[in-house]
């Protein structure tokens, strides 16, 4: 699924392609901005996205065998949530309708 198909899927659920496109763009923009600022974005049931620092290291060029220095970099790590993992590996059934990762409502204490 690409962004266009994602927008179409969201539009089918909420009824407006324009609103769906704005919503998808806003969510992606918020995630990118937060991770770029060094923050972790965590969505319960879906997963977390966080920046990680990779230190400088010495690597080997596989073609020549020569050692070379690789500079320190920053990367992005995605870790799927437990509900997402359970759906993908088949231990939990995907619901026919509704949200696949929505938390069950809390039961009131008597």
N, CA and C of each residue as an Amber inpcrd file, in Angstrom:
protein
   330
   0.8530000  -1.1730000   0.0000000   0.0000000   0.0000000   0.0000000
   0.8980000   1.2340000   0.0000000   0.6040000   2.1750000  -0.8860000
   1.3360000   3.4330000  -0.8940000   0.4560000   4.5410000  -0.3100000
   0.9570000   5.7690000  -0.2870000   0.2170000   6.8580000   0.3420000
  -1.1140000   7.1210000  -0.3550000  -1.1350000   7.0460000  -1.6720000
  -2.3740000   7.2790000  -2.4140000  -3.4430000   6.2620000  -2.0110000
  -3.0540000   4.9900000  -1.9530000  -4.0020000   3.9500000  -1.5610000
  -4.4340000   4.1060000  -0.1060000  -3.5200000   4.5450000   0.7440000
  -3.8530000   4.7900000   2.1390000  -4.9120000   5.8920000   2.2450000
  -4.7220000   6.9670000   1.5050000  -5.6860000   8.0680000   1.5080000
  -7.0440000   7.5770000   1.0120000  -7.0580000   6.7760000  -0.0480000
  -8.3160000   6.2460000  -0.5700000  -9.0100000   5.3540000   0.4540000
  -8.2430000   4.5490000   1.1800000  -8.8140000   3.6780000   2.2120000
  -9.4160000   4.5060000   3.3470000  -8.6990000   5.5270000   3.7900000
  -9.2110000   6.4030000   4.8470000 -10.4510000   7.1430000   4.3510000
 -10.4270000   7.6040000   3.1100000 -11.5740000   8.3200000   2.5380000
 -12.8130000   7.4300000   2.5010000 -12.6410000   6.1540000   2.2060000
 -13.7770000   5.2220000   2.1800000 -14.4010000   5.0860000   3.5670000
 -13.5850000   5.2600000   4.6070000 -14.0910000   5.1230000   5.9720000
 -14.7150000   6.3940000   6.5120000 -14.2100000   7.5690000   6.0670000
 -14.7430000   8.8250000   6.6190000 -15.5940000   9.6060000   5.6260000
 -15.5570000   9.2320000   4.3460000 -16.4580000   9.8280000   3.3800000
 -15.9230000  10.9710000   2.5420000 -14.7890000  11.5470000   2.8740000
 -14.2670000  12.6800000   2.1170000 -12.7980000  12.4610000   1.7820000
 -12.4900000  12.4680000   0.5000000 -11.1040000  12.2740000   0.0780000
 -10.2400000  13.4630000   0.4930000 -10.7700000  14.6700000   0.4170000
 -10.0160000  15.8650000   0.7880000  -9.6380000  15.8360000   2.2650000
 -10.6100000  15.5170000   3.1010000 -10.3530000  15.4600000   4.5440000
  -9.3830000  14.3150000   4.8560000  -9.5440000  13.1840000   4.1720000
  -8.6460000  12.0440000   4.3830000  -7.2140000  12.4000000   4.0040000
  -7.0470000  13.0740000   2.8670000  -5.7050000  13.4650000   2.4240000
  -5.0670000  14.4130000   3.4280000  -5.8280000  15.3790000   3.9250000
  -5.3080000  16.3260000   4.9080000  -4.9410000  15.6080000   6.2050000
  -5.7730000  14.6560000   6.6100000  -5.5150000  13.9310000   7.8580000
  -4.2580000  13.0750000   7.7440000  -4.1230000  12.3300000   6.6560000
  -2.9440000  11.4830000   6.4640000  -1.6830000  12.3400000   6.3980000
  -1.7290000  13.4250000   5.6450000  -0.5760000  14.3270000   5.5450000
  -0.2240000  14.9070000   6.9100000  -1.2370000  15.2920000   7.6880000
  -0.9850000  15.8820000   9.0070000  -0.3480000  14.8660000   9.9530000
  -0.8160000  13.6300000   9.9230000  -0.2490000  12.5920000  10.7930000
   1.2090000  12.3350000  10.4240000   1.4830000  12.1550000   9.1300000
   2.8680000  11.9140000   8.7040000   3.7610000  13.0980000   9.0440000
   3.2680000  14.3070000   8.8300000   4.0610000  15.5040000   9.1230000
   4.3980000  15.5650000  10.6170000   3.4110000  15.2890000  11.4570000
   3.6420000  15.3250000  12.9020000   4.6750000  14.2890000  13.3270000
   4.5880000  13.0900000  12.7600000   5.5440000  12.0330000  13.0950000
   6.9530000  12.4220000  12.6650000   7.0970000  12.8930000  11.4370000
   8.4170000  13.2660000  10.9200000   9.0160000  14.3930000  11.7410000
   8.2270000  15.3970000  12.0570000   8.7410000  16.5300000  12.8370000
   9.1850000  16.0930000  14.2320000   8.3880000  15.2560000  14.8900000
   8.7380000  14.8130000  16.2400000  10.0110000  13.9720000  16.2340000
  10.1220000  13.0200000  15.3060000  11.3040000  12.1560000  15.2590000
  12.5440000  12.9650000  14.8800000  12.3840000  13.9230000  13.9730000
  13.5050000  14.7860000  13.5840000  14.0160000  15.5860000  14.7750000
  13.1120000  15.9600000  15.6860000  13.4970000  16.7030000  16.8880000
  14.0780000  15.7980000  17.9680000  14.1530000  14.5040000  17.7100000
  14.7320000  13.5750000  18.6720000  13.7190000  12.9340000  19.5930000
  12.4340000  13.1310000  19.3390000  11.3880000  12.5750000  20.1930000
  10.9550000  11.2050000  19.6990000  10.4220000  10.4210000  20.6120000
   9.8720000   9.1060000  20.2900000   8.3670000   9.2590000  20.0840000
   7.8390000   8.6750000  19.0240000   6.4040000   8.6910000  18.7560000
   5.8800000   7.2940000  19.0240000   4.9490000   7.1870000  19.9520000
   4.4150000   5.8870000  20.3400000   2.9020000   5.8870000  20.1720000
   2.3820000   4.9230000  19.4000000   0.9460000   4.7810000  19.1850000
   0.5530000   3.4170000  19.7420000  -0.2320000   3.4160000  20.8000000
  -0.6190000   2.1810000  21.4670000  -1.2480000   1.2040000  20.4820000
  -0.7630000  -0.0180000  20.4860000  -1.2840000  -1.0510000  19.6120000
  -0.6100000  -1.1010000  18.2570000  -0.1260000   0.0350000  17.7780000
   0.5210000   0.0930000  16.4670000   2.0280000  -0.0750000  16.5870000
   2.6640000   0.7930000  17.3690000   4.1080000   0.6960000  17.5540000
   4.7310000   2.0270000  17.9010000   6.0580000   2.0450000  17.8960000
   6.7720000   3.2820000  18.1960000   7.8370000   3.5340000  17.1340000
   8.0610000   4.8170000  16.8900000   9.0580000   5.2690000  15.9250000
   9.9820000   6.1960000  16.6930000  11.2900000   5.9300000  16.6010000
  12.2280000   6.7460000  17.3650000  13.5400000   6.9210000  16.6050000
  14.2040000   8.0430000  16.8650000  15.5200000   8.2300000  16.2500000
  16.5680000   7.4510000  17.0340000  17.5530000   6.9270000  16.3350000
  18.6560000   6.2210000  16.9940000  19.9740000   6.7620000  16.4480000
  20.9520000   6.8520000  17.3160000  22.2740000   7.3300000  16.9110000
  23.1580000   6.1170000  16.6360000  23.8140000   6.1310000  15.5080000
  24.7620000   5.0700000  15.1750000  26.1570000   5.6670000  15.2580000
  27.0070000   5.1220000  16.0960000  28.3460000   5.6970000  16.2750000
  29.2420000   5.4620000  15.0570000  30.2960000   6.2430000  14.9890000
  31.2930000   6.0470000  13.9310000  31.9350000   4.6760000  14.1340000
  32.3490000   4.0570000  13.0300000  32.9290000   2.7250000  13.1280000
  33.8760000   2.4780000  11.9670000  34.5940000   1.4050000  12.0780000
  35.4800000   0.9730000  10.9980000  34.7810000  -0.1910000  10.2910000
  34.6380000  -0.0930000   8.9710000  33.9970000  -1.1380000   8.1740000
  34.9810000  -1.6480000   7.1330000  34.5700000  -2.6960000   6.4310000
  35.4160000  -3.2690000   5.3950000  34.6790000  -3.2050000   4.0700000
  35.3500000  -2.6960000   3.0390000  34.7850000  -2.6710000   1.6990000
  34.8000000  -4.1080000   1.1670000  33.6270000  -4.6840000   0.8710000
  33.6090000  -6.0900000   0.4530000  34.2740000  -6.3450000  -0.9010000
  34.3820000  -5.3300000  -1.7490000  35.0060000  -5.5200000  -3.0610000
  36.5300000  -5.5460000  -2.9720000  37.0770000  -4.6610000  -2.1430000
  38.5360000  -4.5510000  -2.0750000  39.1260000  -5.1440000  -0.8020000
  38.3090000  -5.2930000   0.2370000  38.8170000  -5.7870000   1.5060000
  39.4620000  -4.7030000   2.3460000  39.5460000  -3.4750000   1.8240000
  40.1650000  -2.3580000   2.5480000  39.2570000  -1.9030000   3.7020000
  39.9140000  -1.5360000   4.7890000  39.1700000  -0.9810000   5.9240000
  38.8910000   0.4900000   5.6480000  37.7160000   0.9560000   6.0840000
  37.3670000   2.3550000   5.8700000  36.5570000   2.8660000   7.0560000
  36.6270000   4.1630000   7.2770000  35.9250000   4.7810000   8.3880000
  34.5170000   5.1580000   7.9250000  33.5180000   4.8130000   8.7350000
  32.1320000   5.1860000   8.4720000  31.7490000   6.2070000   9.5370000
  31.2800000   7.3740000   9.1130000  30.9150000   8.4390000  10.0500000
  29.6930000   8.0610000  10.8800000  29.5430000   8.7300000  12.0060000
  28.3610000   8.5470000  12.8470000  27.1360000   9.0630000  12.0900000
  26.0090000   8.3950000  12.2640000  24.7770000   8.8000000  11.5960000
  23.6060000   8.6820000  12.5540000  22.4770000   9.2310000  12.1140000
  21.2110000   9.0630000  12.8230000  20.2840000   8.2910000  11.9040000
  19.5020000   7.4010000  12.4770000  18.5630000   6.5960000  11.7000000
  17.2280000   6.5620000  12.4330000  16.2470000   5.9360000  11.8210000
  14.9170000   5.8110000  12.4120000  14.6420000   4.3390000  12.6660000
  14.1040000   4.0410000  13.8360000  13.7510000   2.6640000  14.1840000
  12.2480000   2.5860000  14.4370000  11.6140000   1.5710000  13.8370000
  10.2030000   1.2960000  14.0930000  10.1010000  -0.0270000  14.8300000
   9.3620000  -0.0190000  15.9150000   9.1260000  -1.2410000  16.6810000
   7.6100000  -1.4450000  16.7480000   7.1150000  -2.5140000  16.1320000
   5.6700000  -2.7470000  16.1520000   5.1720000  -3.0610000  17.5580000
   3.9340000  -2.6430000  17.8320000   3.3200000  -2.9180000  19.1210000
   2.8460000  -4.3610000  19.2200000   2.5070000  -4.7770000  20.4200000
   2.1050000  -6.1610000  20.6640000   0.8660000  -6.5410000  19.8670000
  -0.1280000  -5.6570000  19.7940000  -1.3550000  -5.9610000  19.0500000
  -1.0640000  -6.1240000  17.5610000  -0.2150000  -5.2670000  17.0230000
   0.1680000  -5.3320000  15.6080000   0.8920000  -6.6520000  15.3240000
   1.8540000  -7.0070000  16.1850000   2.5980000  -8.2530000  16.0210000
   1.6590000  -9.4630000  16.0590000   0.7100000  -9.4540000  17.0060000
  -0.2180000 -10.5740000  17.1480000  -1.0970000 -10.7370000  15.9090000
  -1.4910000  -9.6270000  15.2930000  -2.2920000  -9.6990000  14.0730000
  -1.4770000 -10.2520000  12.9070000  -0.2350000  -9.8060000  12.7970000
   0.6160000 -10.2360000  11.6840000   0.9940000 -11.7130000  11.8090000
   1.3440000 -12.1630000  13.0220000   1.7640000 -13.5620000  13.1560000
   0.5950000 -14.5390000  13.2840000  -0.6250000 -14.0160000  13.3260000
  -1.8040000 -14.8750000  13.3140000  -2.2830000 -15.3600000  14.6550000
  -1.6720000 -14.9150000  15.7580000  -2.1410000 -15.3420000  17.0740000
  -3.4130000 -14.6210000  17.4810000  -3.7220000 -13.5230000  16.8100000
  -4.9510000 -12.7770000  17.0420000  -5.6320000 -12.5970000  15.6840000
  -6.9420000 -12.7940000  15.6460000  -7.6750000 -12.6850000  14.3850000
  -7.9520000 -11.2210000  14.0470000  -7.8240000 -10.8870000  12.7750000
  -8.1300000  -9.5420000  12.3000000  -9.6430000  -9.3590000  12.3020000
 -10.1580000  -8.3220000  12.9640000 -11.6080000  -8.1410000  12.9990000
 -12.1710000  -7.8250000  11.6090000 -13.3890000  -8.2660000  11.3540000
 -14.0430000  -8.0200000  10.0620000 -14.2770000  -6.5270000   9.8560000
 -14.7030000  -5.8350000  10.9070000 -14.9930000  -4.4040000  10.8160000
 -14.3740000  -3.6840000  12.0030000 -14.2990000  -2.3720000  11.8960000
 -13.7810000  -1.5750000  12.9920000 -12.2630000  -1.5190000  12.9950000
 -11.7240000  -0.9300000  14.0330000 -10.2820000  -0.7510000  14.1560000
  -9.5870000  -2.0470000  14.5370000  -8.5070000  -2.3440000  13.8450000
  -7.7580000  -3.5690000  14.1180000  -6.9200000  -3.4600000  15.3850000
  -6.5500000  -2.2460000  15.7910000  -5.6570000  -2.1040000  16.9460000
  -6.2540000  -1.2750000  18.0760000  -7.5340000  -0.9600000  17.9910000
  -8.1610000  -0.1540000  19.0300000  -8.1980000  -0.9300000  20.3360000
  -7.8500000  -0.2530000  21.4150000  -7.8650000  -0.8930000  22.7260000
  -9.3050000  -1.1710000  23.1370000  -9.4880000  -2.2520000  23.8700000
 -10.8050000  -2.5820000  24.3840000 -11.1950000  -1.5410000  25.4360000
 -12.4780000  -1.1840000  25.5090000 -12.8800000  -0.1800000  26.4900000
 -12.6740000  -0.6950000  27.9140000 -12.3560000   0.2100000  28.7950000
 -12.1470000  -0.1680000  30.1960000 -13.4930000  -0.4880000  30.8270000
 -13.4910000  -1.5120000  31.6590000 -14.7270000  -1.8690000  32.3590000
 -14.7710000  -1.1030000  33.6690000 -15.9320000  -0.5450000  33.9860000
 -16.0160000   0.2080000  35.2370000 -15.9500000  -0.7130000  36.4540000
 -15.3470000  -0.2110000  37.5100000 -15.2550000  -0.9750000  38.7570000
 -16.5730000  -0.8790000  39.4860000 -17.0260000  -1.9810000  40.0450000
 -18.3180000  -2.0110000  40.7340000 -18.2060000  -1.5130000  42.1480000
